[in-house]
Structures are given as C-alpha cells and as structure tokens.
Amino acid sequence: TPDVAYALRWRGRGASGWLELKQEPRFPPKGGVFTVRSLTKDQVLWQEEWVAAGGRAFTLLRVGDARGWHFVLRPPELRDLFEGRHTPQTFLEALRERTTRGVVVERWLTWLTET
C-alpha cells in the first residue's frame, strides 16, 4: 500500500488519493537505464488497479537531496520506470511537465488535484 493518503482542497477543487514516496541518490551514469531500486511490481499493480477503479494514485520520486529533482508520476509512467524503459535523459523528457528542482508545493498540489 502507498505511503500517504491525502485529501485536500486546492484552487476550488477537492481531491483525495494515494501517494507513494520514492528516492534515488542519483541518476545512473550517462547511457545507463534509470530504475528505482525500492520499487516493486506489487506497487505498480496496486496503483494501476486503484486508478482503474476511479481513484487517484501518484508516486513522488526524488533524485538527489531536497534541492534535487522531484517527479510526480502517474501509474503508466511508474510502469515504464519499473520496466527499465528510460535512460535519465528520456525520463527527464517524458516527465518534463511534472518535474521540479527542489520542493515546489503549488505545482505539486495542482498535479495531485488534476482529474
């Protein structure tokens, strides 16, 4: 099960869902496949099933320290990551719209309340 249950109101919209928290110390060397070592297949399947049933589920992934890269992933993006479909460069390109350097709460709240 995910790490955080959330219920919030942001810019007139209410939303609730689940958030999995993951961290990697760094991106792999250039050309390497980017994976999250602590990510399990059960976690990917749980999120896919939850969203298919009409719920919200995301993964907040931090790469580096608190000032590093932060990504908010939906279940399809989480599966791609689990299955090793990305290098650091392709991952950054795919998640460009939901990426921050450091903590940017306003952007995260917007993403977590999207329908």
N, C-alpha and C positions, 0 to 999 in steps of 0.2 A: 504494500500500500504506500501511497505517497507520503511525503514528509509534512506537508502543510495543507490544512483545509482553510479556504478563505471565503469570506462573504464581505463584499464591500460595495460602496456607492461612490461612483466617480463620474463627474460631469453629467449628473442627472440619470445615470444608468446604474442599475443594481446588477450585481453578478456574484455568483459563487462557483467554486470549483476546487480543484486539487492541484498542488504544485510539488513536483519532485525537485530536490536540490542536489546538484552535482558539481564537482570541482575537479579540474585537472591542473597540475602545477604549471604546465607549459604546452605549447603546440609541439608536435614532433618535428624532427629536422626536415628541411626542405625536401619535398617529394615523398615524405612518409604518409602513411594512412593515419587519419585522425580518428581515434576512438576514445571512449570514456571507459576506463578500466572497471569502474564500480557499477556500470550499467548492466542490468540483467535482461534476458529475454522476457521474463515474467513482468518486469516493469513496463516494457514496451507494450506487451499484450494487454496489460491492465489498462493503460491509457487508451489504447485503441478501442477496447471494449467499452470503456466509460464514455468516450466521445460518441461512439456508435449508438449508445443508449440515450444520447441527448445532453450529456453533461459536458463540463469544461475540464480539461486537464492539460497542463503545461509542464515543461521542465525548465528550470532556471539553471543554466550552466555558467560557471565562472572558470575562466582560464587565466591563471596567474593569481596575483594578490587582489585586494579590494579595488585597486585602481586599474586592474586589468580588463580584459574583455568579458562582457556579460551577454548571454544569449537567452532569449525566451523561445523555446522550441515547442512546436505542436507535435502530435503523435507521428505524422508522416516523416517529419524531419528527424525525430528521435529514432525511428526505424532506420532511416538512411545512415545515421551515425552509428547505430548498433551494428549494422551490416557492413561497415567499413567502406562506404561509398564515397568518402571525401578525403581529400588532402586538406591541409589547413587553408590553402587558397580557395578551393572550390567551396569549402564550408563557409568561409567569410563572404563569398559572393552570394551563396544561396540564402544566407541569413542576414544580408545587408540591411533589410528593412526592420529587423528586430534585434539589433545589436547596439550596445553602448560600451563606451570606455568608462569604467567606474560605475557608481550607483547613480541612476537617473530615475528617480521614483515616478515622476509624472509620466514618462514614457512607458514604464513597466505597468502602471495602473491602467493606462489606455489599452495596452495589449491584453491584459488579463480580463478586461471587460468587453472585448470585442465579441461580436456574435458570429 
